[in-house]
Amino acid sequence: MGLPGIRSSSLQAIGGTPLVRLSRVVPDGAADILVKVEGSNPTGSYKDRMALAVIEGAERRGTLRPGQRVVEFTGGSTGSSLAFVCAVKGYPLSIVSSDAFAPEKLRTMRAFGADVTVVPSEGGQITPDLFVRMRGEVDRIIERDGAFWTDQFHNVDALTGYAELGREILQQTGNDGVGVDVFCAAVGTAGMFAGVSTALRQGGRVRAVALEPTASPMLSAGTAGPHRVEGVATGIVPPLLTADTFDEARAVDEEEARRLALPLARQEGIFTGTSGALNVLGALHLAGEIGKGHAVVTVAPDTGLKYLTGDLFND
């Protein structure tokens, strides 16, 4: 395979990530599990796709002016990606985050030049109240600085960025003559899930299963609770998750997913965080149900390098 030519900007390094078939953690008789490995994006996360789409969408409409401050509240990867995109494009950025999220993510935001406000959590847990308090800080920054809020929970430009991820999966599976039977992934803002599931369904009938941790089964049981899976299960049904974007919601055990992170790294070379492990665990359950001769696709949203100071990769 030939290498691409010289890129005119690091923003052009977003996307084009590999799709990998798992082999050693998949039991005999199960369907194929294909994982879109998004850690090779510039900040190590699929959120780079979203960040570029929402900033460029706002530029096209004129709602983001040259030099205007940008603001968002985020568990980390969105903040890192916005910091990267805003640094390249020359926008000042304010991020509201929390000590509930990996310190590597907070450091990444600052490394790209973002101003970061850290809202204290309750014992390091991700709770619905935490997001309410983070949103309050965003409102203050908008009032003080006239900042443009990217509003990731409602911004449909995110779907544009993630639709390309879905189209890449269609192209990659089509090149190998593989049909996608099921797509599954955990839901946070739901931009990735909705964008990918919609794109995949344009290539044929694909069952779309939204995943969430059992401790916060808002989609499957209507209740929210504390958990430690960064970037997902924010305690609401996200507006971007409309009825036509998924067929079923399932809760997946967080502790079982955390135990899977090391085998994924050591047996498959898939180095990803807690939400990635949760996605693969959900895919394993589905692959066992639909059986050999079929394919389940999921996403490793980010690189495990974002989680090394926590306990995820402890023996």
Buried (B, 14 or more C-beta within 10 A) or exposed (E): EEEEEEEEEEBEEBBEBEBBEBEEBBEEEBBBBBBBBBBBBBBBBBBBBBBBBBBBBBBEEEEBEEEBBBBBBBBBBBBBBBBBBBBBBEBBBBBBBBEBBBBBBBEBBBEBEBBBBBBEBEEEEBBBEBBEBBBEBBEEBBEEBEBBBBBBBEBBBBBBBBBBBBBBBBEBBEEEEBEBBBBBBBBBBBBBBBBBBBBBBEBEEBBBBBBBBBBBBBBBEEEBBBBBBBBBBBBBBBEBBEEEBBBBBBBBBBEBBBEBBBBBBEEBEBBBBBBBBBBBBBBBBBBBEBEEEBBBBBBBBBBBBBBEEBEBBEE
